[in-house]
Each structure stands twice: as structure tokens, then as C-alpha cells.
Amino acid sequence: MTVEAVLDVAIEAIWTIIITSAPLLIISLVVGLVVSIFQAVTSIQEQTLTFVPKIVAIFLAMLIFGSFILNTIVEFMTELWNSFGEYM
């Protein structure tokens, strides 16, 4: 296995991680920002207030984007295992 092949697999793995985690991270960021703005406007300084909306938003995002995430990971693993013979 050459250095270039290892780097190609590593780059593809990192790219897959970024693509699959991006929807959940972006939704969590947006919900956290909205809750923070709401706290600033209403002067509510409860630290635990951000957790429940984020958990609900992430759960809904997992329902919506779960098939995309699973298909992307399965596609990456299938491609990796199919090309396993080339790396020997």
C-alpha cells in the first residue's frame, strides 16, 4: 500500500465525516444561537435552557437526515471494502 493510497483513503474518510456531521452541527448551532438571542432579549439567564431545544432539534434532524447520513457512510464503507484488493 503506497503513501498516496493511504492519503486518499484518509482524505475520503475525513470528507465523509465532515459531510455526515455537518447537518446536525449546523442545526445545533442555529438553535443555540436562537436560544441565546431569546435569553438576551428576555434577560433569562438560565444555563440549562439551551439543552432541551437542542436535544429536540437534533432528534428531529436525525429523523430527517438519518437516511442521508447512513447512506453516505454505507457508500463510503462499500467503496472502501470493494477496493480492498487494490491495497494489498
C-alpha positions as CSV (number, residue, x, y, z in Angstrom):
1,M,0.0,0.0,0.0
2,T,1.5,3.3,-1.1
3,V,1.5,6.6,0.8
4,E,-0.7,8.1,-1.8
5,A,-3.3,5.3,-1.3
6,V,-3.3,5.9,2.4
7,L,-3.7,9.6,2.0
8,D,-6.6,9.1,-0.5
9,V,-8.4,6.9,2.0
10,A,-7.7,9.3,4.8
11,I,-8.9,12.3,2.8
12,E,-12.1,10.4,1.8
13,A,-12.8,9.4,5.4
14,I,-12.3,12.9,6.7
15,W,-14.6,14.3,3.9
16,T,-17.2,11.7,4.8
17,I,-17.1,12.7,8.4
18,I,-17.5,16.4,7.6
19,I,-20.4,15.7,5.2
20,T,-22.3,13.4,7.6
21,S,-21.8,15.6,10.7
22,A,-22.5,19.0,9.1
23,P,-26.3,18.9,9.1
24,L,-26.5,18.1,12.8
25,L,-23.8,20.6,13.8
26,I,-25.4,23.4,11.8
27,I,-28.8,22.8,13.2
28,S,-27.4,22.7,16.7
29,L,-25.5,25.9,16.1
30,V,-28.6,27.7,14.8
31,V,-30.8,26.5,17.6
32,G,-28.2,27.5,20.2
33,L,-27.9,31.0,18.6
34,V,-31.7,31.5,18.5
35,V,-32.0,30.4,22.2
36,S,-29.1,32.7,23.1
37,I,-30.7,35.7,21.4
38,F,-34.0,34.8,23.2
39,Q,-32.2,34.7,26.5
40,A,-30.5,38.1,25.8
41,V,-33.8,39.7,24.8
42,T,-35.8,38.4,27.8
43,S,-32.9,38.6,30.3
44,I,-33.4,35.0,31.3
45,Q,-30.1,33.7,32.4
46,E,-30.9,30.0,32.9
47,Q,-27.9,27.9,31.8
48,T,-29.9,24.7,31.2
49,L,-32.5,26.4,28.9
50,T,-30.4,25.7,25.8
51,F,-30.2,21.9,26.3
52,V,-33.9,20.9,25.7
53,P,-34.4,22.8,22.4
54,K,-31.0,21.5,21.1
55,I,-31.9,17.9,22.0
56,V,-35.3,18.2,20.3
57,A,-33.8,19.8,17.3
58,I,-31.0,17.2,17.0
59,F,-33.6,14.4,17.4
60,L,-35.7,15.9,14.6
61,A,-32.7,16.4,12.4
62,M,-31.7,12.8,13.0
63,L,-35.2,11.8,11.8
64,I,-34.8,14.0,8.7
65,F,-31.1,13.5,7.8
66,G,-30.6,10.0,9.2
67,S,-31.1,8.2,6.0
68,F,-28.7,10.6,4.2
69,I,-26.1,10.0,6.9
70,L,-26.5,6.3,6.9
71,N,-26.4,6.0,3.1
72,T,-23.3,8.2,2.9
73,I,-21.4,6.0,5.5
74,V,-22.6,2.8,3.8
75,E,-21.5,4.1,0.4
76,F,-18.0,5.0,1.8
77,M,-17.6,1.6,3.5
78,T,-18.8,-0.3,0.4
79,E,-16.3,1.6,-1.8
80,L,-13.5,1.0,0.8
81,W,-14.2,-2.7,1.0
82,N,-14.6,-3.1,-2.7
83,S,-11.2,-1.5,-3.4
84,F,-9.6,-3.5,-0.5
85,G,-7.9,-5.9,-3.0
86,E,-6.1,-2.9,-4.7
87,Y,-4.4,-2.1,-1.4
88,M,-2.7,-5.5,-0.8
